[in-house]
Amino acid sequence: TLLLLWVIVAVSGGETGRALIHVVRTNAMRFTLLLSGASMLGSLYFSEVAHYAPCKLCWYQRVCMYSIAIISLVAVVRRERTAAPYVLTLSLVGLFISSYHYLVEWFPQLESRVCAVDVPCTTVWFRELGFLTMPSMAGIAFLVGTLVVGLVIYTSTIERQREYGVLKAIGAGNRRLYAVVVGQALIATTAG
């Protein structure tokens, strides 16, 4: 659904696109908090109630997801949008780890001695619909979080189109514009 929303917003230049961008942008941290909070509660349910012992890769994914939940909670309470680069970074790291974990479940020979013998990363606690496992659910949550926060960062860049147009008009090349955008992202990330 969010991927479809992303496509509609990216393709649509009219009122519908602007309205969707506004809704997602103004509520991005709330969406992220809801998603990461539900994922966090789900992981706690699986480990504490269902007694599924998490492996090391599961713990690494939890570090990312729980951090996203805390960062997005603080951002919602303080009404800040500057948390987007941090959430995006954690979402991408979590997506990478969950993708690797999902591959290890299907192809155990890929395991690189990351996990312990007593709780191997190749353990599949359940597989619904032939593909849905805990790492795939985490991966989906990280992907959705990446898309939502990525949309916020994308729209922030679009909002600065006039400034970039002025730079182009005075002779700045594409490399210079890329340097400005990346520089602004780095400053926003480090300064918070």
C-alpha positions as CSV (number, residue, x, y, z in Angstrom):
1,T,0.0,0.0,0.0
2,L,2.8,2.4,0.9
3,L,4.7,1.5,-2.2
4,L,1.6,2.3,-4.3
5,L,1.2,5.6,-2.3
6,W,4.9,6.4,-3.1
7,V,4.3,5.8,-6.8
8,I,1.2,7.9,-6.9
9,V,2.9,10.8,-5.1
10,A,6.0,10.6,-7.3
11,V,4.0,10.4,-10.6
12,S,1.2,12.8,-9.6
13,G,2.0,16.4,-9.8
14,G,-1.5,17.7,-9.1
15,E,-3.5,18.3,-6.0
16,T,-3.9,14.6,-5.1
17,G,-0.1,14.2,-5.1
18,R,0.4,17.4,-3.0
19,A,-2.3,16.3,-0.5
20,L,-0.8,12.8,-0.1
21,I,2.6,14.3,0.3
22,H,1.3,16.6,3.0
23,V,-0.5,13.9,4.9
24,V,2.5,11.5,4.8
25,R,5.0,14.2,5.6
26,T,3.2,15.7,8.5
27,N,2.5,12.3,10.0
28,A,5.6,10.4,9.0
29,M,7.0,10.1,12.5
30,R,3.6,9.0,13.8
31,F,3.4,6.3,11.1
32,T,7.0,5.3,11.9
33,L,6.3,5.2,15.7
34,L,3.2,3.1,15.1
35,L,5.0,0.7,12.8
36,S,8.2,0.4,15.0
37,G,6.1,0.2,18.2
38,A,4.0,-2.6,16.9
39,S,7.1,-4.4,15.6
40,M,8.7,-4.0,19.0
41,L,5.7,-5.3,20.9
42,G,5.5,-8.2,18.4
43,S,9.1,-9.2,18.9
44,L,8.6,-9.0,22.7
45,Y,5.5,-11.2,22.4
46,F,7.4,-13.8,20.4
47,S,10.3,-14.0,22.8
48,E,8.5,-13.5,26.2
49,V,5.1,-15.1,25.6
50,A,5.6,-17.6,22.8
51,H,9.1,-18.4,24.1
52,Y,10.9,-18.2,20.7
53,A,14.5,-17.6,21.6
54,P,16.0,-14.8,19.5
55,C,19.3,-15.4,17.7
56,K,22.1,-12.9,17.4
57,L,20.7,-11.6,14.1
58,C,17.3,-11.1,15.7
59,W,18.9,-9.1,18.5
60,Y,20.7,-6.9,15.9
61,Q,17.3,-6.3,14.2
62,R,15.8,-5.5,17.6
63,V,18.5,-2.9,18.3
64,C,17.6,-1.1,15.1
65,M,13.8,-1.4,15.6
66,Y,13.8,-0.5,19.2
67,S,16.0,2.5,18.5
68,I,13.7,3.6,15.7
69,A,10.7,3.3,18.2
70,I,12.5,5.5,20.7
71,I,13.8,8.1,18.2
72,S,10.4,8.4,16.6
73,L,8.6,8.7,20.0
74,V,10.9,11.5,20.9
75,A,10.4,13.1,17.5
76,V,6.6,12.9,17.9
77,V,6.6,14.3,21.4
78,R,8.9,17.1,20.4
79,R,7.2,17.6,17.0
80,E,10.5,17.3,15.2
81,R,11.2,16.2,11.6
82,T,14.9,16.3,12.0
83,A,14.9,12.7,13.1
84,A,14.3,11.4,9.6
85,P,18.0,10.8,8.7
86,Y,18.6,8.8,11.8
87,V,15.5,6.7,11.3
88,L,16.4,6.2,7.7
89,T,19.9,5.0,8.6
90,L,18.6,2.5,11.2
91,S,15.9,1.3,8.8
92,L,18.5,0.6,6.1
93,V,20.8,-1.2,8.5
94,G,17.9,-3.2,9.9
95,L,16.7,-4.0,6.3
96,F,20.2,-5.3,5.4
97,I,20.4,-7.5,8.5
98,S,16.9,-8.9,8.1
99,S,17.5,-9.6,4.4
100,Y,20.6,-11.5,5.3
101,H,18.8,-13.4,8.1
102,Y,16.0,-14.3,5.7
103,L,18.5,-15.6,3.2
104,V,20.2,-17.7,5.9
105,E,16.9,-19.3,6.8
106,W,16.4,-20.4,3.2
107,F,20.1,-21.2,2.5
108,P,21.8,-22.3,5.8
109,Q,25.2,-22.6,4.1
110,L,25.3,-18.8,4.0
111,E,25.6,-18.6,7.8
112,S,28.9,-16.9,8.6
113,R,29.3,-18.2,12.2
114,V,27.5,-15.1,13.5
115,C,25.1,-17.0,15.6
116,A,25.5,-19.3,18.6
117,V,25.1,-23.1,18.5
118,D,22.3,-23.1,21.1
119,V,20.2,-20.6,19.1
120,P,21.2,-20.8,15.4
121,C,20.1,-18.1,13.0
122,T,18.8,-20.9,10.7
123,T,16.0,-21.7,13.1
124,V,12.6,-21.0,11.4
125,W,10.0,-20.7,14.2
126,F,7.2,-20.5,11.6
127,R,6.7,-19.9,7.9
128,E,3.3,-18.6,6.9
129,L,2.1,-18.4,3.2
130,G,5.3,-20.2,2.2
131,F,7.5,-17.2,2.8
132,L,6.5,-15.1,5.8
133,T,9.0,-15.6,8.7
134,M,10.1,-13.4,11.6
135,P,13.0,-11.9,9.6
136,S,10.8,-11.3,6.6
137,M,8.2,-9.5,8.8
138,A,11.0,-7.4,10.3
139,G,12.3,-6.7,6.7
140,I,8.9,-5.6,5.6
141,A,8.7,-3.2,8.6
142,F,12.1,-1.8,7.9
143,L,11.2,-1.4,4.2
144,V,8.0,0.5,4.9
145,G,9.9,2.7,7.4
146,T,12.5,3.4,4.8
147,L,9.8,4.3,2.3
148,V,8.0,6.6,4.6
149,V,11.1,8.4,5.9
150,G,12.6,8.4,2.4
151,L,9.4,10.2,1.2
152,V,10.0,12.9,3.8
153,I,13.6,13.4,2.7
154,Y,12.5,13.4,-0.9
155,T,9.9,16.0,-0.4
156,S,12.3,18.2,1.6
157,T,14.6,18.1,-1.5
158,I,11.6,18.9,-3.8
159,E,10.7,21.9,-1.6
160,R,14.1,23.4,-2.3
161,Q,13.7,23.2,-6.1
162,R,13.7,27.0,-6.5
163,E,17.0,27.3,-4.7
164,Y,18.5,24.6,-6.8
165,G,17.1,26.3,-9.9
166,V,18.8,29.5,-8.9
167,L,22.1,27.7,-8.5
168,K,21.6,26.2,-12.0
169,A,20.8,29.6,-13.4
170,I,24.0,31.1,-12.1
171,G,26.1,28.3,-13.6
172,A,26.3,25.5,-11.1
173,G,26.7,22.1,-12.6
174,N,25.0,18.8,-11.6
175,R,28.0,17.8,-9.5
176,R,27.8,21.0,-7.6
177,L,24.1,20.5,-6.9
178,Y,24.7,16.9,-5.8
179,A,27.4,18.2,-3.5
180,V,25.0,20.8,-2.0
181,V,22.2,18.2,-1.4
182,V,24.6,15.7,0.1
183,G,26.2,18.4,2.2
184,Q,22.8,19.6,3.5
185,A,21.9,16.0,4.4
186,L,25.2,15.5,6.2
187,I,24.8,18.7,8.1
188,A,21.2,17.9,9.0
189,T,22.3,14.4,10.2
190,T,25.2,15.6,12.3
191,A,23.6,18.7,13.7
192,G,20.3,17.1,14.3
